[in-house]
């Protein structure tokens, strides 16, 4: 038998193996471009998420989601001005006025806060400009510090006793606050608030604002200083001190004092 058929068969196998190898190599080569778009997509999504997170540091939630969902919407916003702005708060407010006039937008301001009604596009423009300046380490050149949604709020805390676990302290240790005086340094206390009225309760007599000498309610603002000379002596366990100390134009001091010692029983 001749060796020629064997050689031919061997060549055929070699040729077939090379062909298979080429097909495998080609298949692998063809698969690579298909993976690249997926990788690019992941990179794009990662960058988009990074941009959203950076934007979120300027436009807070839920406002950021709202302007993304409603790009043609208009929103009530609170803008906190940058306290480190070059030229100070006065210069920042001047820039706010200039921009508001250019956009023909009405606004109001209290301290370093600006209240306005802006479109989603303008909110986004303010945020992008702020983000750009911060990225270039030019924080002192940006007027805006943060943008919030300006929404209605309502009081929902109705059981502060339970919230701060005071009822547990009362039951476990009979800790009713007797003999303890808290000093609340805040916006004052509304002395006429129903939660501070003298009452007779299951725990005994409660007169939250009745204090004994030498302790006295004191107003350290110019209003209170002017009243010190006019103060008349108070009898023991009365609401001693300056009258303006028991006024609260802002309400925060009353809220804090109410958590500490306010009492009210619902019908």
C-alpha positions as CSV (number, residue, x, y, z in Angstrom):
1,X,0.0,0.0,0.0
2,X,1.4,3.4,-0.9
3,X,2.1,6.1,1.7
4,X,0.5,8.7,-0.6
5,X,-3.1,8.2,0.7
6,X,-1.8,8.5,4.3
7,X,0.0,11.8,3.4
8,X,-3.1,13.1,1.7
9,X,-5.2,12.2,4.7
10,X,-2.7,13.9,7.0
11,X,-2.7,17.0,4.9
12,X,-6.5,17.1,5.0
13,X,-6.6,16.8,8.8
14,X,-4.0,19.5,9.1
15,X,-5.9,21.7,6.7
16,X,-9.1,21.0,8.7
17,X,-7.4,21.8,12.0
18,X,-6.0,25.1,10.6
19,X,-9.4,25.9,9.3
20,X,-11.0,25.2,12.7
21,X,-8.4,27.3,14.4
22,X,-9.1,30.1,12.0
23,X,-12.8,29.8,12.7
24,X,-12.2,29.9,16.4
25,X,-9.9,32.8,16.1
26,X,-12.3,34.6,13.9
27,X,-15.2,33.9,16.3
28,X,-13.1,35.2,19.2
29,X,-12.2,38.3,17.2
30,X,-15.8,38.9,16.3
31,X,-16.9,38.6,19.9
32,X,-14.5,41.4,21.1
33,X,-16.3,44.3,19.3
34,X,-19.6,43.1,20.8
35,X,-18.2,43.5,24.3
36,X,-16.9,47.0,23.8
37,X,-20.4,48.7,23.5
38,X,-21.4,47.0,26.7
39,X,-18.3,48.3,28.5
40,X,-18.9,51.8,27.0
41,X,-22.5,51.7,28.2
42,X,-21.4,50.8,31.7
43,X,-18.9,53.6,31.7
44,X,-21.5,56.0,30.4
45,X,-23.9,55.0,33.2
46,X,-21.2,55.3,35.8
47,X,-20.3,58.8,34.6
48,X,-24.0,59.8,34.5
49,X,-24.5,58.5,38.1
50,X,-21.4,60.5,39.2
51,X,-22.8,63.6,37.6
52,X,-26.2,63.1,39.3
53,X,-24.4,62.6,42.7
54,X,-22.4,65.8,42.1
55,X,-25.6,67.6,41.1
56,X,-27.4,66.3,44.2
57,X,-24.9,68.1,46.4
58,X,-26.3,71.4,44.9
59,X,-29.9,70.5,44.1
60,X,-31.3,68.5,46.9
61,X,-33.9,65.7,46.7
62,X,-36.7,65.5,46.0
63,X,-36.3,68.6,43.9
64,X,-33.6,67.0,41.7
65,X,-35.8,64.1,40.8
66,X,-38.7,66.4,40.1
67,X,-36.8,68.6,37.6
68,X,-35.5,65.5,35.9
69,X,-39.0,64.0,35.6
70,X,-40.6,67.3,34.6
71,X,-38.0,69.2,32.5
72,X,-40.7,71.7,31.5
73,X,-42.0,72.3,35.0
74,X,-41.8,75.3,37.2
75,X,-40.9,75.0,40.9
76,X,-40.9,77.0,44.1
77,X,-37.3,76.9,45.5
78,X,-35.2,78.1,48.4
79,X,-31.7,79.1,47.4
80,X,-29.0,79.2,50.1
81,X,-26.4,81.7,49.1
82,X,-22.7,81.0,49.4
83,X,-21.5,82.7,52.6
84,X,-17.9,82.7,51.3
85,X,-18.8,84.6,48.1
86,X,-16.3,87.2,47.2
87,X,-17.5,90.5,48.4
88,X,-19.7,88.9,51.1
89,X,-23.5,88.5,51.3
90,X,-24.3,92.0,50.1
91,X,-22.4,91.3,46.8
92,X,-24.2,88.0,46.5
93,X,-27.6,89.6,46.9
94,X,-26.6,92.2,44.3
95,X,-25.8,89.4,41.9
96,X,-29.2,87.7,42.7
97,X,-31.0,91.0,41.9
98,X,-29.1,91.3,38.6
99,X,-29.9,87.7,37.5
100,X,-33.6,88.0,38.6
101,X,-34.0,91.1,36.6
102,X,-32.4,89.4,33.5
103,X,-34.8,86.4,33.9
104,X,-37.7,88.7,34.9
105,X,-38.3,86.6,38.0
106,X,-39.8,87.8,41.3
107,X,-38.0,86.8,44.5
108,X,-37.7,87.6,48.2
109,X,-34.8,87.1,50.6
110,X,-34.3,86.6,54.3
111,X,-30.7,86.7,55.5
112,X,-28.7,84.4,53.1
113,X,-31.8,82.6,51.7
114,X,-33.6,83.5,48.5
115,X,-37.1,82.4,47.7
116,X,-38.2,82.3,44.0
117,X,-40.2,80.3,41.4
118,X,-37.9,79.0,38.7
119,X,-38.2,76.7,35.7
120,X,-36.4,73.3,35.7
121,X,-34.1,74.6,33.0
122,X,-33.0,77.6,35.1
123,X,-32.5,75.5,38.2
124,X,-30.3,73.2,36.2
125,X,-28.3,76.1,34.7
126,X,-27.6,77.5,38.2
127,X,-26.5,74.1,39.4
128,X,-24.3,73.4,36.4
129,X,-22.6,76.8,36.8
130,X,-22.1,76.2,40.5
131,X,-20.7,72.7,39.9
132,X,-18.3,74.0,37.2
133,X,-16.9,76.7,39.5
134,X,-16.5,74.2,42.4
135,X,-14.7,71.7,40.2
136,X,-12.2,74.5,39.2
137,X,-11.7,75.3,42.9
138,X,-13.4,78.7,42.5
139,X,-15.9,78.3,45.3
140,X,-15.6,82.0,46.2
141,X,-17.0,82.9,42.8
142,X,-20.3,81.0,43.0
143,X,-23.3,82.7,44.4
144,X,-25.3,79.6,45.0
145,X,-24.5,77.1,47.8
146,X,-27.6,74.8,47.7
147,X,-31.1,74.7,46.2
148,X,-34.0,73.2,48.0
149,X,-37.7,72.6,47.2
150,X,-39.8,75.2,48.9
151,X,-42.8,73.2,50.1
152,X,-45.5,73.5,52.7
153,X,-44.7,71.8,56.0
154,X,-47.0,70.7,58.8
155,X,-46.4,69.7,62.4
156,X,-46.7,66.0,62.9
157,X,-45.1,65.5,66.3
158,X,-48.0,65.1,68.8
159,X,-46.5,62.8,71.4
160,X,-43.1,64.2,72.3
161,X,-43.2,62.6,75.7
162,X,-43.0,59.1,74.1
163,X,-40.6,60.3,71.4
164,X,-37.9,61.3,73.9
165,X,-38.7,58.3,76.2
166,X,-39.7,60.6,79.1
167,X,-42.7,58.3,79.9
168,X,-40.3,55.4,80.4
169,X,-38.2,57.5,82.8
170,X,-41.3,58.5,84.7
171,X,-42.4,54.9,85.1
172,X,-39.1,53.4,85.8
173,X,-37.4,56.0,88.1
174,X,-40.4,58.3,89.0
175,X,-38.4,61.0,87.3
176,X,-40.9,63.9,87.0
177,X,-38.4,66.7,86.7
178,X,-39.0,68.0,90.2
179,X,-36.2,70.3,91.4
180,X,-34.6,70.5,88.0
181,X,-34.3,73.9,86.1
182,X,-33.5,73.9,82.4
183,X,-32.0,77.0,80.8
184,X,-33.2,77.4,77.2
185,X,-31.0,79.9,75.2
186,X,-33.1,80.4,72.1
187,X,-35.6,82.8,70.6
188,X,-37.5,83.2,73.8
189,X,-40.6,81.4,75.2
190,X,-44.2,82.2,74.6
191,X,-45.3,82.6,78.2
192,X,-49.0,82.6,77.2
193,X,-48.8,79.3,75.4
194,X,-51.4,76.8,76.7
195,X,-48.7,74.1,77.3
196,X,-47.1,76.3,80.0
197,X,-50.2,77.2,81.9
198,X,-50.3,76.3,85.6
199,X,-52.2,73.0,85.9
200,X,-53.2,70.4,88.5
201,X,-52.5,66.9,87.0
202,X,-52.2,63.3,88.1
203,X,-48.6,64.0,88.8
204,X,-49.5,67.0,91.0
205,X,-49.3,70.7,90.4
206,X,-47.3,71.8,87.3
207,X,-46.1,75.4,86.8
208,X,-43.4,75.0,84.2
209,X,-42.4,78.7,84.0
210,X,-42.7,79.4,87.7
211,X,-39.2,79.7,89.1
212,X,-37.6,80.8,92.4
213,X,-35.0,83.4,93.2
214,X,-32.2,83.8,92.3
215,X,-33.2,82.2,89.0
216,X,-35.1,84.5,86.6
217,X,-36.2,84.6,83.0
218,X,-33.8,86.8,81.1
219,X,-33.7,88.5,77.7
220,X,-30.1,89.1,76.6
221,X,-31.1,91.1,73.5
222,X,-31.3,94.9,73.6
223,X,-35.1,94.7,74.3
224,X,-34.4,92.8,77.5
225,X,-31.5,95.0,78.6
226,X,-33.8,98.1,78.4
227,X,-36.3,96.4,80.7
228,X,-33.9,95.5,83.4
229,X,-34.0,98.9,85.0
230,X,-37.8,98.8,85.0
231,X,-38.1,95.3,86.5
232,X,-40.2,95.1,89.7
233,X,-39.4,92.5,92.4
234,X,-41.4,89.3,92.0
235,X,-42.7,87.1,94.8
236,X,-41.4,83.6,95.3
237,X,-42.1,81.0,92.6
238,X,-43.4,83.5,90.0
239,X,-42.4,84.2,86.5
240,X,-39.5,86.4,87.4
241,X,-37.4,88.5,85.1
242,X,-37.8,90.6,82.0
243,X,-41.2,90.5,80.3
244,X,-39.7,90.1,76.8
245,X,-38.0,86.9,77.9
246,X,-41.5,85.3,77.8
247,X,-42.1,86.5,74.2
248,X,-41.1,84.4,71.2
249,X,-41.3,86.0,67.8
250,X,-39.9,83.0,65.9
251,X,-41.4,80.1,67.8
252,X,-38.3,77.9,68.0
253,X,-37.5,78.5,71.7
254,X,-41.2,77.7,72.6
255,X,-40.9,74.4,70.6
256,X,-37.7,73.4,72.5
257,X,-39.1,74.4,75.9
258,X,-42.3,72.6,75.1
259,X,-40.4,69.3,74.5
260,X,-38.6,69.7,77.9
261,X,-41.5,70.8,80.1
262,X,-44.7,71.5,78.2
263,X,-47.9,69.8,79.4
264,X,-51.1,69.3,77.5
265,X,-53.9,66.7,77.7
266,X,-56.2,66.2,74.8
267,X,-60.0,65.8,75.3
